[in-house]
């Protein structure tokens, strides 16, 4: 059992009204040499969340093709069915436009 400043995870959990496994996970994710700093933990959390977003469904090249074809007055339907031949879905183009 991990202890922080001599307190068990169960004791900390009881004070914070959380489950002891929640406290243990938080400490194991964010401890640094047996010390826990809330500011550091928050910045690590933010960094993990930013890297967790799904990647774009198309590359910069396809994005440039879409942009060029829209300026040429092609509709998203025309782009999907002619230029890109079903490489991406129509909804993806609309999301990119918005």
C-alpha positions as CSV (number, residue, x, y, z in Angstrom):
1,X,0.0,0.0,0.0
2,X,1.4,3.4,-1.0
3,X,1.5,6.1,1.7
4,X,2.0,9.8,1.3
5,X,3.4,11.5,4.3
6,X,2.6,8.5,6.4
7,X,-1.1,8.4,5.4
8,X,-2.6,5.4,3.7
9,X,-4.7,5.7,0.6
10,X,-7.7,4.4,2.6
11,X,-7.3,7.2,5.1
12,X,-7.0,9.9,2.4
13,X,-10.0,8.4,0.6
14,X,-12.1,8.5,3.8
15,X,-11.3,12.2,4.3
16,X,-12.0,13.1,0.7
17,X,-15.1,10.8,0.4
18,X,-13.6,8.9,-2.5
19,X,-12.9,5.2,-3.1
20,X,-9.4,4.2,-2.0
21,X,-8.5,2.9,-5.5
22,X,-9.3,6.3,-7.0
23,X,-6.7,7.9,-4.6
24,X,-4.2,5.1,-5.4
25,X,-4.6,5.7,-9.2
26,X,-4.2,9.4,-8.8
27,X,-1.1,9.1,-6.7
28,X,0.5,6.5,-9.0
29,X,-0.2,8.6,-12.1
30,X,1.0,11.9,-10.7
31,X,3.5,11.3,-7.9
32,X,7.1,12.4,-8.2
33,X,9.6,11.0,-5.8
34,X,7.0,10.3,-3.2
35,X,5.6,13.8,-3.4
36,X,2.3,14.9,-4.9
37,X,1.8,18.4,-6.2
38,X,-1.7,19.4,-7.3
39,X,-0.5,21.9,-9.9
40,X,1.9,19.3,-11.5
41,X,-0.8,16.7,-11.4
42,X,-3.2,19.1,-13.2
43,X,-0.6,20.0,-15.9
44,X,0.1,16.3,-16.5
45,X,-3.7,15.6,-16.7
46,X,-4.0,18.4,-19.3
47,X,-1.1,17.1,-21.3
48,X,-2.6,13.6,-21.3
49,X,-6.0,14.8,-22.4
50,X,-4.6,16.8,-25.3
51,X,-2.8,13.8,-26.7
52,X,-5.9,11.7,-26.3
53,X,-8.0,13.4,-29.0
54,X,-8.5,11.4,-32.2
55,X,-6.4,12.3,-35.2
56,X,-7.9,14.1,-38.2
57,X,-9.5,11.7,-40.7
58,X,-7.6,13.2,-43.6
59,X,-4.1,14.5,-44.1
60,X,-3.1,18.0,-45.0
61,X,-2.9,17.1,-48.7
62,X,-6.6,15.9,-48.8
63,X,-7.5,19.1,-46.8
64,X,-5.8,21.2,-49.5
65,X,-7.7,19.3,-52.2
66,X,-11.0,19.9,-50.4
67,X,-10.2,23.6,-50.0
68,X,-9.2,24.0,-53.7
69,X,-12.3,22.2,-55.0
70,X,-14.6,24.2,-52.7
71,X,-13.1,27.4,-54.1
72,X,-13.7,26.0,-57.6
73,X,-17.4,25.9,-56.6
74,X,-17.7,22.1,-56.3
75,X,-20.2,20.8,-53.7
76,X,-19.0,18.5,-51.0
77,X,-21.1,15.7,-52.7
78,X,-19.2,16.3,-55.9
79,X,-15.9,16.2,-54.1
80,X,-16.6,12.9,-52.4
81,X,-18.0,11.1,-55.4
82,X,-15.7,12.4,-58.1
83,X,-12.4,13.8,-56.9
84,X,-11.8,11.6,-53.7
85,X,-13.8,8.5,-54.9
86,X,-15.0,7.7,-51.5
87,X,-11.7,8.1,-49.6
88,X,-13.6,10.1,-46.9
89,X,-17.2,10.5,-46.0
90,X,-19.4,13.4,-46.9
91,X,-20.0,14.2,-43.2
92,X,-16.2,14.5,-42.7
93,X,-16.1,17.2,-45.3
94,X,-18.9,19.1,-43.7
95,X,-17.2,18.9,-40.3
96,X,-14.0,20.2,-41.9
97,X,-16.0,23.1,-43.5
98,X,-17.6,24.1,-40.2
